[in-house]
Amino acid sequence: MAVTGTASRRRFYSFLDSELGLSDFLPSSSSSVKFVRWNAVRFDRSRFLAPIKAAKEVVSGKADGAGGKNVKPPPANIVWHECSVDKLERQQLLQQKGCVIWITGLSGSAGTAWLYETEMKGRSRVVVGEIMKEHKSRKSTLACALSRALHSRGKLAYVLDGDNVRHGLNRDLGFGTEDRAENIRRIGEVANLFSDSGVICIASLISPYRKDRDACRAMLAEGTFIEVFMDIPLNVCEARDPKGLYKLARAGKIRGFTGIDDPYEPPLKCEVVLQQSGGNCPSPSDMAETLISYLEEKGYLKA
C-alpha cells in the first residue's frame, strides 16, 4: 500500500529509504517534494522476488555429459578489489586453515549405511520405516557429524547441503544435465568464498560428473580442495533407498537418476575414500573422526 504526501525536511526514494532511515543522510529540498512511503507491514516481498536465472548470453553449447553452462569472464570494467585483511590474517584469527571438504557419492551412500548394518537387519518393515524417519540419510549425515566434531574442537565450519541450497540460491535449477552442472558451479563459488574467509566449508552433494568437480577444484587455491568419495556400491545404496527414489527410477517415474539412467563418475585422484570394510560400513561419527584425523595430519586445524 502506497501513501503520497509532501515532505517538509525529508524525501524518500523507495520503501527501503523509509525502512532503513537513509533519508537522514539525504539533502533536504523544497517543501513541495513528493514522496511515496510504503507500508512495510503490508508489503509482501515474496511477490516481487523473481527466480535467479543465469543470463542466456553467458550460456553456450549443449550439455556434453559433464557440463554445459559456460560462464564468460566479467567485462573489463569489473575489477577485483583486494581487502586490507587477507586470508592468512583471517586464518590466524580462527586458528585454522580455510578449505573445502567436498563429499561426493551416490544417493544413499552415507547416513543409512550404518543403520542398515546395525539397526535394520531382522526388523520389520514398519520398524525400519520408523527408524529411517529419525535419521537423515545421504552424505549430509556425514557432513553434519563432521561439522559437530569440528565444533567440539573449537573449529568453525559450515555445511553446504545439496538439498538445502536448492531451497534458495539454486531454487531455479532442475535436474537436467545443464542445470546440475550449474548447481555444482554455484556451490563451488560459494564454497570458495567460505574457504577464503578461513572457514572449513563442507559441501555435501552427489555431484556425479567428474568434470564439474574438477572445475570446482580449479576455483580454489592448491591444497584447499579435499575431495571425499563415499565409495558405496550401487546395489547397497539401492537396497537402502531411504527416500524411495531408486524404486521410482526403476519404475521410470524419475528420469535422469544418478546410477540408474544417468552416470556417476567416481573420482580418479581424491584425497579421501570412505568405504565398507568387510561388508560393514562405519557410523557417521566414525567416518567424521577419519576426516578429522586427515585434517589434523595435513595441518588444517591450526593456523
N, C-alpha and C positions, 0 to 999 in steps of 0.2 A: 504494500500500500504506500503510495507516494503522496506527500502533502506539500503544496507550493506555498511560498510566502516571501517575505523580504527579510534581509539581514542588515542590521544596523552596524555591526562590527565584524561579523564573520561571513564567510562564504563556504559552502560545501560543494565539492565537485562530484562526489559519489557517496553512496551509503557507507563506504569504508572510511571516508574522511570523517563522517559524522560519528561512526562507531569508534574509531581509534583516536579521535580528538586531534587529528592532524591540522585542523583549521587554526589551531592556536599558533601554528608556525607560519600561516599564510598571511600575506599583507592585507590589511583591511582596505576596503574600497568604498565606493559610493553606497549610501544607504538604500539605494534602489536596486541593488544587485539581487537578482532572483536566485533561489536555490531550491534544490529538491532534496528532501530528507526522507530516508527510508525508515519504515517501521521495522527494526531488526527482528522483533518478535514474530511478525507475520511473514518475513522474508524467508522463503524456502530455498536455500542454496542448492539443494539437490536437483531442483527443476532446471537449473541453468548449467549443471555440470555435464559437459559432453565427454564421451569416452575418449581416452588418449589414443590417437591413431598416428602411426608412422606416416609421414608425408609421402605421397605417391612418387614424387620426383626423386626421392632417395632410395627407392626400391627398384631393383633391376634384375632381370633374369628369372628363370624358373627354378624351383627347388631342385637340387641335384642329389637329394638323399641325405645331405648333411648340412644344408644351409638354404639360402635362397634370398634373404634380405641383405642387401649390401648398402651400408651407410656411407655416404660421401663425407669427406672431411669438411669441417666448418669453413665458411668463406674467410678470405684474408683479413677482413676487419674484425673477426672474432679472435681475440688473443688470450693466451693463458696468463693469468695473474698469479705470481708467486706470493705466498704468505710469509710474513716475517717469522712465524713459528713453523718449523719444518717437522717432518715425520720423526726424525731422531729425537727431537725435544719432546714430542708427544709420547713417544715410546718411553723416554726417560721418566716422564711424569707417571705413566701407568705401570712402569717396571715390567714390561712385556714387549714382544715384537708383533706388530700388526701383520696378519696373514689371512689367507682364505683356506678353509678346510672344505673341500668340495666332495660331498658324499654322493656317489652315483651307484646305480644298480637297478635291477628290475623292480617292478611294483611288487610289494610284499617281501622284499629281500631282507628287511630288518624288522625289528619290533616283535613280530609274531613268531619269529623263528624259535626263540626260547620257550614261548608259550606252547607251541606245538610239541616240542620235545618234553617239556617238564610238567605241563598242566593239562593238556588236552587229550593225551593218549588215554584211552579207556573211558572217557567221559561221554555222556550222551550228547546228542546234537543240541538239545536245549541248553545244557550246561555250558557247552563250548560257545554257543552264541552269547550267553551272558558274560562269559569271560572276555570275549572279544570286545564287547561294549565297553569294558572297563579299561581297555588298553588301546592307545593309539598305535596303529601299525605303521609300516613303512620305515624309510630312512629317518623320518622325523623323530622317531623314538630314540634312535641313537644320538641324533643331533641334540635333543633336549637333555639326554643323560650326560652328554659331553659338556653342554653348557652348565649344567648343575655342578659337575665335577670341577670345572674351571672356577665357577663362582665360589665354591667352598674353599678354593685355594687363593682367593682374593684376586682372581684374574677376570678382566672384563671381556665378555664375549656376546655376540648377538647372532641369533638364528634367522636365516632367510629360508623359510619353508616354501616349497614349490606351490602348495595349495594356498597358503596364506597370501603370497604375493599376487595370486590371481584374484584376490578379493579387492585389490586396489590398483597398484601400478600396472598390472597386466590383465586387468579385467576385460579389456577389449580384445584379447587374443583367444583364438580357438586352439584346436589340437592338430591342425594340419601341419605338414612339414615346415612350411614357411613360418607359420605362427609359433611353432615350437622352437625354431631357431631364434626368432626374435625374442621369445620368452627368455631363453638362455642368455642372449646378448644383454638384455636389460638387467637381468640379475647379476651377470658378470660385472657390469659397470657399477652397480650399487655396491657389490662386494668389494670392488677395487677401492671405492671411496672409504668403506669401513676399514679396510686394510691400511690405507694411507693415514687414517685418523689414529692408528695404533691399536685398534680393536681387533680381536680374533673373531673373524666372521666365519660362521658355519653355514654353508649352503647345502641344503638337503633337497635334492630333486632327481628324478630319473635321468634326465639329460642323456638321451640314448645315442646321440651322434658324436662320434669322436672329434669330428671337425669343429663342432661348436664348443666342446670342452677345451680343445686346444686353443681356440680363439680367445677364450676367457683366460687361459694361462698366459697367452701372449700380452694381455692387457696389463698384467701385473709385473712388478719388478722380479728379477730372477730370485728363486728361492722362497717366494711368498705364496705360491700356489701349491697346496698339498692335496693331491687327488687321492681319495679313499674309495676303493672299489669293494662294494658288497658282493662278493663272488658266491652267490647262492644259485644253484641250478634252477632252470625254468620249471622243471617238474615239481620241485619243492615249493617254489613260490605259488605255483598254480594249485597245489594241494592245500595250501593255507588259504589263499584267496580271501582275505579279511573283508574286502569290500564287495565281493561277488563279481568283480569286473572281468576276471578271466572267463568265468562261466558265460557272461553276456557276450564277450568277444568270440568265444567258441560258437555261440548261437547266432553270430552275425549281427547282433544288436548294437555292437560297438565296432566302428571301423577304425583302422589305423592304430590298433592297440599294440604297444611295445611288447615284443616277444611272441605275438600271435601272427598278425599280418603286417607288422612293421618291425624292422630290425632293431636290436640293441647291439651296439658296437662296443665291446669291452675295451678298457684302457690297455695300451701296449706297454707304457712305462709309468705306471702310477707309483706314488710314494708308499702307499699302504694298501695291503689286501687283507680283507676280513672274510673268513670263510669257515665253513663247518670243519670240525676236526673229529674224525672217526664217526661221522653221522650225527654228531651233537653240535648244536650251534650255541655259542656263548651268549650270556644275557647281555642286554644293552649296557648295563653298568660295567660288565667285564670288558666289553668292546671299547667303552669310553676310557677305561683305565689303560687299555692298549694304546690308544691315541694320546693320552696324557703322557705316557712313557716316551712316545715318539717326540712329542713337543719338548719335553724336558731334555731328552738326549740331544736334540738339534738346537737347543738354546732359545726356543721361542718364549719360554716363560720367565725370561729375565731380559732386562734392557741391555 
